[in-house]
Amino acid sequence: MTTTLTDKEFEQFQSLIYQQVGIKLDSPKRNLLVSRLSKRLRDLKLASFQAYYDCVSRKGGEEELTRLLDLISTNKTDFYREPVHFDFLRDQVLPEVRGTKTLRVWSSASSSGEEPYTIAMTLCDALSDISRWDIKILASDISTRVLAKAASGLYEEERVSQLPKDLVRRHFLCGKGPQAGKYKVRPDVAKLVAFRRINLMDPTFPIRSALDVIFCRNVMIYFDRPTQAKLVEKFFRYLRQGGYLFIGHSESLQWIEHQFTYLRPTIYQKPF
């Protein structure tokens, strides 16, 4: 098997990945693509990157295409990352919906689950009568690999080591014996979250109820502006009037056309 990725092959993968998930792999990511795909070529006993491209792009290659998208996905996240959003959820959003006791939140790039579980833990801590609420947190990602990890709710100790000890006691079960050093999200937290694979490039999403909040953080930095604009327009449609969009600290909607009202850095609202 050759490990050389030709210019033509790289351009083919660039086009395919952009078409599928909106991510434009620039030239510096070429070595990353080679390193992440080489093992897959060996596993499939394919002689070249061209053979692998032919495999994922032909009819019947959908399963392997999903695996390819898993391999090139970036999945960096932490519990309580960018805490201003969870404070806003607690202090601003919850009082607005307390009358109906109904809340719909979408973690649209949930990665290995830290974000949606943080949302759920925030709600559990904020609502003494949470059993009377109708709460649904949809957690989605393009990667089936990280979704499976997220749905397990199981984390290594290093993932929770920076959290306050009392918070860990409230919301995690500490592993014993063979599971020592592992922490599992408690069932009362986990039951609030449903995981599902969703491609943000799809024209429509499998969401039936108007959403109160959409988290889409540190994702759009990988998209060009036309792709960002299309995604933001779709988010706008799925939010209720007065609903909120949270984006990452390194992102802004300043350079694209949109209908949202800017509230503060990284927080936007759909007008009433």
C-alpha positions in Angstrom: 0.0 0.0 0.0 1.3 3.5 -0.8 0.9 6.1 1.8 1.3 9.0 -0.6 -1.8 11.1 -1.1 -1.7 12.8 -4.5 -3.0 16.3 -5.2 -5.9 14.9 -7.1 -6.8 12.5 -4.3 -6.6 15.3 -1.7 -8.9 17.5 -3.8 -11.4 14.6 -4.1 -11.5 14.1 -0.4 -11.7 17.9 0.1 -14.8 18.1 -2.2 -16.5 15.0 -0.7 -16.0 16.2 3.0 -17.2 19.7 2.2 -20.2 18.4 0.4 -21.1 16.0 3.2 -20.4 18.1 6.4 -19.5 21.6 5.2 -15.9 21.3 6.4 -13.2 22.7 4.1 -9.9 20.9 4.7 -7.2 23.3 3.8 -3.6 22.3 2.8 -2.2 22.2 6.4 -4.8 19.5 7.2 -3.4 17.2 4.4 -1.0 15.4 6.8 -3.9 15.0 9.3 -6.0 13.3 6.7 -3.2 11.0 5.7 -2.6 10.0 9.3 -6.2 9.4 10.1 -7.0 7.4 7.0 -3.9 5.3 6.7 -4.9 2.7 9.3 -8.3 2.4 7.7 -6.6 1.6 4.4 -4.6 -1.1 6.1 -7.7 -2.6 7.8 -9.5 -2.8 4.5 -6.4 -4.0 2.6 -6.7 -1.2 0.1 -3.6 -0.3 -2.0 -4.2 3.5 -2.3 -6.1 6.5 -1.1 -7.8 6.5 -4.5 -9.2 3.0 -3.8 -10.5 4.3 -0.5 -12.1 7.3 -2.1 -13.8 5.1 -4.6 -15.1 2.9 -1.8 -16.7 5.8 0.2 -18.0 7.7 -2.8 -19.8 4.9 -4.6 -23.3 3.7 -4.1 -23.3 1.3 -1.2 -20.4 3.0 0.6 -22.6 5.0 3.0 -21.4 3.0 6.1 -17.8 3.5 5.3 -18.4 7.2 4.5 -19.8 7.6 8.0 -16.7 6.0 9.3 -14.6 8.5 7.3 -16.5 11.4 8.7 -15.9 10.0 12.2 -12.2 9.8 11.6 -11.9 13.5 10.5 -14.1 14.9 13.1 -12.6 17.1 15.9 -14.1 16.4 19.3 -12.6 18.7 21.9 -14.9 19.6 24.8 -15.1 19.9 28.6 -17.8 20.0 31.3 -19.0 23.5 31.9 -16.9 24.9 29.0 -17.8 28.6 28.5 -19.8 28.8 31.7 -21.6 32.1 30.7 -24.0 30.1 28.6 -25.0 27.8 31.5 -25.4 30.9 33.8 -27.7 32.5 31.1 -29.7 29.3 30.8 -30.3 29.2 34.6 -30.8 33.0 35.2 -32.5 34.1 32.0 -34.2 31.2 30.1 -35.6 29.2 33.1 -37.6 32.2 34.5 -39.1 32.8 31.0 -40.4 29.2 30.7 -41.3 28.6 34.4 -45.0 29.2 33.7 -45.2 26.3 31.3 -42.5 24.2 32.9 -41.5 23.1 29.4 -38.0 23.4 28.0 -36.5 22.2 24.7 -32.7 22.5 24.2 -30.6 21.2 21.4 -26.9 20.6 21.8 -26.2 20.4 18.1 -22.5 19.4 18.3 -22.5 17.4 21.4 -19.2 15.5 20.8 -18.6 13.1 23.7 -21.4 14.4 25.8 -19.9 16.9 28.2 -22.0 19.8 26.9 -25.5 18.2 27.0 -24.8 16.6 30.4 -23.6 20.0 31.7 -27.0 21.5 30.5 -28.8 18.7 32.4 -26.7 19.2 35.5 -27.4 22.9 35.4 -31.1 22.3 35.3 -31.0 19.7 38.1 -29.2 22.1 40.3 -31.5 25.0 39.4 -34.9 23.4 39.7 -36.1 22.0 43.0 -39.3 20.8 41.3 -37.6 19.4 38.2 -39.8 16.2 38.4 -42.8 18.5 37.4 -41.1 19.8 34.3 -41.2 18.6 30.8 -37.6 18.8 29.8 -36.0 17.4 26.6 -32.3 17.9 25.7 -31.5 16.7 22.2 -27.8 15.9 21.8 -26.5 15.3 18.3 -23.2 14.9 16.4 -22.0 13.8 13.0 -19.8 11.2 14.6 -21.4 7.9 15.6 -18.2 7.0 17.5 -18.4 9.9 20.0 -22.2 9.6 20.2 -21.8 6.0 21.5 -19.3 7.2 24.1 -21.6 10.1 25.1 -24.6 7.8 25.5 -22.7 5.6 27.8 -22.2 8.5 30.2 -18.9 7.1 31.4 -15.8 9.3 31.8 -12.3 8.9 33.0 -11.3 10.6 36.2 -9.3 13.3 34.4 -12.5 14.5 32.7 -14.1 15.4 36.0 -11.0 16.2 38.1 -11.4 20.0 37.6 -15.0 20.1 38.7 -16.0 21.0 42.3 -16.1 17.8 44.4 -19.6 18.5 45.7 -20.8 18.7 42.1 -19.2 15.4 41.2 -20.8 13.8 44.2 -24.3 15.1 43.2 -24.1 14.1 39.5 -21.7 11.2 39.1 -21.4 7.7 40.3 -17.8 6.8 41.3 -16.6 3.5 39.9 -15.5 0.7 42.2 -13.4 -2.4 41.5 -12.8 -2.9 37.8 -14.4 0.5 37.2 -12.2 2.4 39.6 -11.1 5.7 38.2 -14.2 6.0 36.1 -17.2 8.2 36.7 -20.7 7.6 35.3 -23.4 10.3 35.0 -26.2 9.6 37.4 -29.5 8.3 35.9 -31.5 11.4 37.0 -29.2 13.5 34.8 -28.8 11.1 32.0 -32.6 10.6 31.5 -32.9 14.3 30.4 -30.7 13.7 27.4 -31.4 11.9 24.1 -28.6 11.3 21.7 -29.0 11.2 17.9 -26.8 11.4 14.8 -27.7 14.6 12.9 -25.7 16.1 10.0 -25.9 19.9 10.2 -25.7 20.1 6.5 -29.0 18.3 6.0 -31.7 20.6 4.6 -34.1 19.7 7.5 -33.7 18.3 11.0 -35.7 15.6 12.8 -37.1 18.2 15.3 -40.8 18.6 15.8 -41.1 21.1 18.7 -39.9 24.7 18.6 -36.7 25.0 20.6 -36.0 27.3 23.4 -32.2 27.2 23.1 -29.7 25.9 20.5 -26.1 25.3 21.5 -23.8 25.4 18.4 -20.4 26.2 19.9 -17.0 26.0 18.2 -18.4 24.3 15.1 -18.9 27.1 12.6 -15.2 28.0 12.7 -14.7 25.0 10.4 -17.2 26.3 7.9 -16.9 29.0 5.2 -19.3 32.0 5.4 -21.9 30.7 2.9 -22.2 27.4 4.9 -22.4 29.4 8.2 -25.1 31.6 6.8 -27.2 28.6 5.7 -26.8 26.8 9.0 -27.7 29.9 11.0 -30.8 30.4 8.9 -31.9 26.8 9.6 -31.3 27.3 13.4 -33.5 30.4 13.2 -36.4 28.4 11.8 -36.2 25.8 14.6 -36.2 28.2 17.5 -39.4 29.6 19.0 -39.9 33.4 19.0 -37.6 34.7 21.7 -35.5 31.6 21.6 -31.7 31.7 22.0 -28.6 30.7 20.0 -25.3 30.1 21.8 -22.1 30.0 19.7 -18.5 29.6 20.6 -16.2 32.3 22.1 -14.1 32.3 19.0 -17.1 32.7 16.7 -19.4 35.6 15.6 -22.3 36.2 13.3 -21.0 39.6 12.4 -19.8 38.7 8.9 -22.9 36.9 7.7 -26.5 37.9 7.0 -28.9 36.7 9.7 -32.2 37.6 11.4 -31.0 37.2 15.0 -30.8 40.0 17.6 -27.4 40.3 19.2 -27.6 40.3 23.0 -24.0 39.9 24.1 -20.9 38.1 22.8 -21.8 34.5 21.7 -25.5 34.9 22.6 -28.2 35.8 20.0 -32.0 35.8 20.2 -34.8 35.2 17.7 -37.0 38.3 17.8 -40.6 38.1 19.1 
